[in-house]
Every structure is written in structure tokens, then in C-alpha cells.
Amino acid sequence: MTRAIFEEVVLFLAPFIVYAFWLMVRRRSPLHGPNWEGKILSLSIIGLALLVASFIWLGLTANKNQGIYVPAHMENGKLVPAEIK
């Protein structure tokens, strides 16, 4: 669960990181407030678009197991792990 949350946070922050890198390449300080004025909204929209695109991609490419779930159970005194048949 933590990995999934971390991946989504990184996807959202990616445009901000790229913009900060671009500011450094142009020899401007990414910590200077006026460099960010007017950019926060557009970078947030791009970050949200990346999140939505990642959710759509996951939904289209996720492994969709079709079958019956058999929970873990005991057979002859041994634990049989859960599986999808």
C-alpha cells in the first residue's frame, strides 16, 4: 500500500521536479518565489493529468484473473494456501 501511495505522489510531483530542474539549468533559483508565480496551477493540472492517466493505464493493463477464489484451508492436517482456480 505504501508503494502505491508513493508512486502516485511521485507522479503528481514530477512536473514540479522537472520545472525546478529547468530553473536550475537556466541558472535561476528554484527556491525564489517569483519564479513559481503563475506556474503552480498549470503544474498541478499536469500532475493530476498524470495521475488520471496512470489510473487509466493500470485499469487497462492490470491482470484480471477470471476464476473462483478458494480460501486457505486444511487438508489432511496441512495448510493449503489460497488460490484462484
ABEGO torsion letter per residue (X at the ends): XAAAAAAAAAAAAAAAAAAAAAAAAAGBBAABAAAABGAAAAAAAAAAAAAAAAAAAAAAABBBBBEBBBBBBBBGGBBBBBBBX
